[in-house]
Amino acid sequence: MALIRACERARAPTVFVALALLLGLWPAQAIDRLSLRVAEVSNPAFALQDIQVAFETGSGEAIVSVARLRAGERVLRDLRLRCPRAMLSADGFMCRDASLQFGNQRFPALLDLQINLGSGRAELVASFGDGGRVGLILDGDGNARADLIDLSAQGLQALLWAGLPAIARDLGDLSPVGRASGQVEWAAAGRESPRIVARFRLSGAGFGTSDGLRAAEGVAMTVAVDATRAARDWVWEASLDWEEGAAYVHPIFIEAGPRFSARGRIEGARITIERAEAVLEGVGRLHARGRMRVDALEHANLELELGHGDLALIGPRWLAPLLLPASADRLRFAGHVSGALRVQAGRLQAVQLTLDDAGVSLAGVGEGAGLALGPIDGEVSWAEAARTRSRFEVSGGQWEKLTLGAFVVDAELSGNGARLERTVVPVLDGAVVLDDLSLSHGAGGWLGSGSVVVEPVSMPALTAALGLPRMSGVLSASLPGLRVSPGEIALDGALVISVFDGYLQATGLRLREPFGVASHLSADIEARHIDLAQLTETFSFGNITGFVDADVRGLELARWRPVGFDARVSSSPGDYRRRISQRAVENIGALGGAGALVAIQRSLLQVFDTFGYREIGVRCRLAGGVCLMDGIDGGSRADDGFVIVRGGGVPALDVIGYNRRVDWDELLDRLQRVIADNVSPELR
């Protein structure tokens, strides 16, 4: 057995030179094991400390242990290379099918190592079980080259564990797939400053998280890096060209096409981006700069500048998922935007936007026209730690069938909150006024309060705009208690419509998911002293004179269609003329369908055009698409009928209903046909 101890620094091949000399000088029959210990081996690219080498001459097995390996700023401890097939001679050292372990981790590849002791050239090939390979060549002058050949995501992750464990750990959480090929060159010989040039290509790449909030597939991209050592820093340039595939990072879906380039400096684990540029569809200019640590990317400092962004292109892809995730496909944009944002320690600190001839629209659900605003010009300024002012001018808009006039929005923004100055939105010959509206955004969504006033809008103008029969009167509202909570807008106060010489008042208004596909409105409605003569004339229903009151409790609208309520209509108290025409009676009968209404005297219908009545009353409780019908209080009959019109005067006529369960959609269809076509009733 022979033993050599060396306590001075040595270059990489020195270890094996010493062993080879020992092997050549010592009598062969006296050698069965060679051992060598070296304090340090240095190279411009790396340094090894406390190296122990053991070589079994009989079996050809070699074991190399390294207490500490430094490569750049990365340090690995307790490395052990076990080579079952090794050859040592005066020309060099060769090792086949070696395994490497560092700490408690085993490198998932077999290693082939060859060292030429004359030239100092070393070659290392790592072969992974899935076919991927990494080849490393070190020449005697300190230059190095690494080739990645069809390396799998798992193989790449193993390499990162050795060099960049924080990134490898994050990568492991994403369950990556795909293959990588490329080359890394280290040039040190004859240079004052070492240089690294790298180029990689990923293909078939993808990832996914267990919560489904981040995923990618079919990704192909090319990455290039060029870095030069300058004193303690590395000066670098990099580019990325995304050629194929798509990715989803909640709530944004991104497709291939973007190209990025950047330059900066690296000092230890700290990366400085002096300037970065991105080429994106619809973006005239996108620049960035920032600072971050490799082991804490989520705490980065960034500044981003956007110039002349085409909202028609970038809006649906980048803005809609952030503004209305559940309805992003219904949002459309127009015009241009420029701006900047600042991120400090991973938190958004400030945003500045300039809107130029911009527009935004939210398509309606079903046959609804939705909401559209624009053109919009102005500036939005926000800072997390300061109060800022924002102002933009809206030239007009459209809500469903209503045209909106021009208005101005002035707002004070601060942190997670906003306060709007008095905002007047013209609607026909009136206006909707938002006053003292304050909003704040928390973990659950938006919260806020304020008040709404609807300045009188004439009913003739409103009904004409909505395509309804002309009505006289006005619509107005005073809603002093506007409350905004996540997914809901609540309005205290009353919406009042003065119509048909009476009024209709809605209270307890609640609107849930106002911009969603399943918007839901609830309210209670009270109508008093509605002139039946004006009502029936307006809707071509025949003629009824008199007045009615109505109460609709628990009204529920889903996507603006009634799905539930308890409604009661009855004659108003008072002394007034009460007559009903033959046509109105026939139309009431037509609404009920076959067997639905009747007990009316046929002979009277054939003789008289109008009839006296004492009272009108009907009730409908809508649930599950079925209207449960009833009539005048106390008007139930032994034959299970219910009185809708109780006759009075001369001639008198009773109208009695027998169908207590009526399909709601069918009832609406019949009402539309009666009004449009004057359908004849079926009588029995």
C-alpha positions, 0 to 999 in steps of 0.5 A: 500500500502506498500513501501520498499526502499533499497540503499545498495547492494543486491544479486539477490533473496534479492529483492523478499525475502523482498517482501515475508517477507512484504507480510507475515507480513502485514495484507492481507486485507491491502495490494493491492500493494507492491513496492520495490526499490533497488540501486544495485543487484550484481552477479558474472555474472552480475550486476543490478542498480536502480531496481524497483519492483511493485506487484499488489496483487489483479491481480497478475501482477508484473513489474520490471524495471532496469535502468542499466544491466551489463553482462560482458562488455555489458551494457543495459539500461532502461529494463522493465519486465512486468508479467501479471501472477505472484505469490509471497510467502515466498517460492519464486516468479513465473512469467508466459508469461512475456514480456521484453523491453529494450530501444525502443526494445521489446524482441520477446519472452514470458518469464517464471521466477521462483525463489526459495528464499530458495536456491537462484536458478532462472530459466528463459525460453524464448519461441519464436513464431516459436518454439525455446526456451532458458532456463537459470538457475542460482543457488545460488552460482553464477553458470549458464547454458543456453540451446538453443533448436531449436532456429531460426536465428531470435531468435539468432539475438534477443539474439545477439542484447542484448549482441553483437549488432554490430554482430547482425546488421551485421547478419541482413544484411545477411537475415539469416535462419536456427536453432541452438541448444546448451548449455552455462555453467558459472561456478563460485562457488568454483573457483578463475576464472570463466569459460564459456563452450559453444557448439552449432550446426547449421543446415539448416543454410544459408544467402544471400545479396541483391547484390548476392555477399554473400550467403550460404545454407544447412549449418550444423556446430558444434562450441565449446568455452571454456573460463576462466577468468584471471585477466582482460582477458578471455583465450579461446579456440574454434573449428568449424567443418563445416559438410554440405552445401556450401557458396559463398563469391564473387568470391569464392565458398566454400563447407563443409569440413574445420575444424578450431581450435583457442586459444587466449585472450579477453579483453573487445571488443578486441580479440587476436588470439594467434594461429589458425589452419585450416584443408583444403583439399589440405593444409598441414599446415595453421596457423594464428594469429591476433587481432581484435575488435568485433565491427570492424572485418573488421579492423582486424590484421592477419598473415597467414602461409601456408605450402605445399599447393597442387595447384591441389586442392586449385588452382581451389577453392581459386586462380582461382576465384581471378586471372580470375573470368570470366574464373575460370573454365578454369584454372588448377594448379599443384605442390605445394605452401608455403607462408605467408601473413600479414593483417594490419587494414583490408588491405593486407600488405605483401605476400611471396610465394614459388612455387615448381614444380608448373604449370598453364594452361588456357584451350582454347575456342572451339578447341583451345589448350590454354596456359600452363606454367610449371614447375615453381620454385621460389619466389614471394615477395610483400609488400604494403609499400616497393619495393621487388624483385621476381624471378621464373624460367619457364621450358617451356610451350605451347601456342596453338600449339606453344612450348615455351622454358625455361625462367626466370621472374625477377620483382620488386613489389611495392604497386599496381605496378610491373615492369618486367626486360627484359624477353625473351620467346623462341618460335621455332627458335625465341623469344618473348621479353618483355621489360620495362613492367610496370603494376599497379592495380587500382579500374578498373583493370590492367594498364600498358605499355612496348614494345614487340619484336618478334625476327625472327621466320622461317616460315617453322618451324612456319607452321610445328608447326601449321600444315599448308602447308609449307611456306618460309620466316620469322615472326618478330615484333617490337611493341614499344607501348604495352599498358594494360588497363582493359580488353584490350591489345593494341599494337602500331607498326607493326607485320611483316611476310616476306612470298612469296617474299613479306610481310604482316604487321599488325598494330593497334592491339587491344586484348580485354578480352584476357583470356575470353571466348569472346576474341576479336582482331582488326587490320588492315592488309597490304600485298604487292607484294605477289608471286601468284605462291608460294601462289597457289602452297603452297595451291594446288589451281592450278597455277597463276603467278604474284603478288598481294597486299591486304588491310584488314581494320577493321579486327575483330576477335571474339574467333579467328574467323573473324566477320567483315572486308573490304578486297580488293585484287588487282594485284601489279603494275609492269611488270611481267608475268601474267598467270592463269591455267585452274585448278585455274579458275575451283577452283575460280568457285567452290568457288562461288557455283551454279550461283556464278561466271561464264562467262568463255568460255567453249571452251577455257577451253577445249583447253588451260591449261593456260591463260593470264590475265591483272588484278586480283581483288576481294573485300569482306566486311564481316558483319553479317556473309555475304560477300558482294562481288565485283571485279576489280575497274570499272569492274561492268557490266550491268548484275550486274556481276563483273569482278574478272579476266580480260583477257589479251594476248593470249588466254585471259579469263575473270572470272566474278562473279554474286553472290554479297552476299555470306555466309561467313561460306559456303565460308570457307567450299568451300575453304577448300574442294577446297584445300583438294579435288580439287572440280570440279566447277559448270559452266553455 
